[in-house]
Amino acid sequence: MLTGVKGNFVYNEAMANIESYFEGQSHRLREDFERIRATYTDSDVKGSANEKVVAEFLQKHISAEFIVTNAEIIDSYGAASSEVDICVCNRDQPFNPSPGQILLAEGVDFVVQVKASLTSGEIDRVIGNCDGVKKLLRKASKGDHTLAKLEDIPYYVDRVPYIVLAFSSALKLETVLKRLIERLKDVALERQPDAIFILDTGAILNFREGKGKTWKSKGKPMAGLCAAYSGEQTLLEFMRFIHVLVPRFHRTVSPLVHYFPDKLACRVIGRTQ
């Protein structure tokens, strides 16, 4: 609220402008999401429409080279994930991918697992699917640059960020948090989901030790698994998490160098030194 004090007036007016900006963005995100969702028929929803809705929504609202559905990811050590609903790829994905293809871990910025409804059984499936993605290790080359905090490297740089977006939940947010804490207690921090968003409800955010990029509560950095109600602004928080927590890379050479040996796997005609 604006006040008559000059200093506070300027500050509060500026804050009002910022709040107005985010309120407008939140409203636009929700409108776009519902418009995209309405384009799919009931029969589509029973299939893979939810993944298509989220993929189309992300394609419109983030900068990405490719957004691929139902793909498998591999790393240069030979490990492979199970099928992932949505993979958001960067320019280091060497070949133009299509749905169902195999992707290189370094060329994936983050993944989104889509759930129609989050249940107790789905939480177990989220944890299992996440482990298949988080076990993959990305390699760096000399001279690569990454915009990320050192404390976040084991979670968002060495490994692919893993986010869940649920259209609804059969469980209360507090119950989801409780179940996750119980089922992740023996899972290494680097193999855990990074965030779970439930539309029009809120999110479970994993800030682990609280030393990397994190939100604040009462002026203090949050740590561990935290539940946050966001209601109609859940899509806005989903996008904020992506923009703030997912690191950006500038690689000096293609990640293909980690997958191919430095010799030709064919008969060579010519001299060597």
Summary of the structure (lengths in Angstrom):
residues: 273
radius of gyration: 20.8
end to end distance: 75.5
largest distance: 83.4
contacts: 792
relative contact order: 0.12
helix: 40%
strand: 21%
